[in-house]
Amino acid sequence: MPALVKMALCRIGKLSQKGSVLFLCDMQEKFRHNIAYFPEVVSVAARMLQAAKVLDIPVIVTEQYPKGLGPTVPELGADGLKKYSKTCFSMLVPEVEEALGAIPDLRSVILCGIEAQACIMSTTLSLLEKGLDVHVVADACSSRSQVDRLFALSRVKQSGAFLTTSEGAILQLVQDAAHPRFKEVQKIIKEPAPDSGLLAFFAGQNPLCT
């Protein structure tokens, strides 16, 4: 693909099955009772993981200091996937960068997890610095504080990330109801994603609307 075409695709944020990777950030046991809407966020991230498996999209899973914060929660469905341990906020530790280098024609990262103002924001900025197209799945990201969550989503949008929802991202990846795996994907999104409190952000003026 010519370089100018690649740049244009990045600017509009078009997702495709090829050239995309799913990032699942730090959804661990010790966060379970501290993160707002944790069960809902994990459930939505699990939908993204199911879709990634159906569509053969690579997946990167990280754990923040697992010795202290525990393992990835089982309901995410990430058993059997490699977990990259880290202490820094950005998911782009050397092992993850090495894994990304093995993905042909990588253009887009779909990002889910916690916390929005820490690891999601730091990861987004690191990926944008590398020229990658970042799609933050808003209904699959949260924080302890909803104020932090709101302004983190606003901040990454200001920096050039694309805010999306799980269903929006999944349907962009499929592109066509004639896709050979559309019926499998359709089963994943048949029921609406659980409410993770995002609608409250749109009551009156807020930073996401600017």
N, C-alpha and C positions, 0 to 999 in steps of 0.2 A: 504494500500500500504506500503511495507517495507520501512524503513527509507533510506536505500541505494538507492533504486529506486527513491524516492522522491528527494534525493540530486542530482542524475544524471540528472533528468528532469530539475531541476533548473539550472544546469550548462550549458545545451545546449539551454535553453530558449524556450522550447516547450510550446506553448499555447494550452489550451483546454477549452471547453465550461464550464466544471465543474471546480471549484477552481479558477476562474478568477473574477476580479472586474474591472470596468471602473471608472477612476478618471477624473473628468472634473474640471479644476482649474481656477477660477477667471475670467471668460469671461464676463465682466461687462461693463455697459454703458460708464463709464468715460474713459475706455481704448480704446474705439472705434476709436478715431482719433489720437491716439498716438502709437499704436502698428503696426509695419510693417505687411502688408498682413492680417490685422485683419478680413476682411470679408471672405477671403479664409480659414483662420485657423478655424474660427467658423463654416464654411460650412463643413469642413472636420471632425471637432469634432461632428457635428450634424449627419454625416454619421455613426460615431462610436456609437453614442447614439441610432440611429435607429436600428443598428445591435444588440446592447446589448438588446434592448427591444424585438426584434424578438427571440433572443436566450436565453432570461430569465437570463441575466447576471446582477448582482447587479451593481448599479451606485451610486457613491458618487460625489456630487456637492458642491464646496466651493465658498464663496464670501469673498474677502479681504475688510475688513472695509466697509460694504455696505452703512453705513450712509453717508460716504464721496464719495465712488466710485460707488454708484448706484447698481441696481439689475443686475442679469444675463440677458444678451440680449435675447430677445424673439426668435430670429432666431435659437438659439441653440436647441430649442424644449424641454427645460427642465421644462416647466410648469408642476406643479403637483408633482415634485420631491422635496424632502426636501433639503434645502440649509443650509450648515454648515457655520456659520459666523466665521471669524478668523481675527487676527491681525498679528500672526506670519507667517513666510514664508512657513513653512511646513504645508501641509494639515492635518498632523496627530495630530489634536487637540483631547482632550479626548473623545468627542462625536464620532468622526470618528473612533478612536481606538475601542470604544465600538461597533460600527456598524460592524467593520471588525471582531471582535470576534464572531459575530453571523453568519459569513459565513463559512459553513462547508468545511474543507479541503482546505482552501485558500492557493494558491501557487503563483499566478501571478496577478500583477497590471498593467493595461494598462493606460498610463498617457497622457493626452492632456491638453493644456492650456497655460497660460502666467503667469509671464514672465519666459523665459527659464533660465536666469542666477539667478533668485531669487526663486520663489515658485516651479518651476519645478525641479530645481537642489536640493533645500532643501528637497522637498518631496521625490525625488529619493533616496537621501542619507539616509533619515530616514527609508524608506522602506527596503533598502539594509541592514541597520543595524539590522533589524528585521528578516533577512534571506529570505525575499520575492524576487521573480523574478520580475524585473521591465522592462516593455516594453514601451519606450518613442516613441510616434507616432510623428515622426519628422515633417510631413506635417500638424500636428495639434498643433504645438508649435511655439511661436514666442516671440519677444522682441521689444522694441523701437529701439534698435541698432542691426543691423545685425551682427556686430562683436561680441556683447554679445551673440547673438543667436548661432553663429557658435562655439564659444569656450565653451559655456554651453553644447551643444550637445557633443562636444569632451570630456568635463570633465566627464559627466555622463557615457559615454562609457568607459573611463579609469577606472571608479569606479566599473564597472561591469554591468551596465544597457545594455539592448539591444535596438538598434535603429531600428525602423521599419517604415512602412508607413501604412496608414489606410487600404488600400486594402490588404496588406500583412498580417496585424493583423486579419482582418475579415476572410480571407480565411484560416488562421491557426486555428481559432476558429471553423470553420465549418468542416474542415479536409477532407470532402468527398462530391462529387457531389450527392451522394445518401442520404445525410442528409435530413431528412424530411422537413426542412425549407430552404433548399438551394435556391429554386426558389424565396423565399421572400428576401433572402440576395442578390441574384443575381440582383434583381431590384435596390437595394441600390447602388451597385457598377457598374451598367451598364454603366453609364457615368464616364469617368476618373475624378479623384479628381482634383479640380482647382489648378493651379500653385501657390505655396506659396513661390517662389523664391529659392527653394532648389538647383536647377540645377546650379546656380551660384557658389555654394560652391564647386562644383566639377571641376571648371575651373582651371587647374593647381594644384599645390600642396596645400593641406589644412589639418588641423588637423583631419578631419573625415576620411581621407584615411590612417591614420597610426594606 
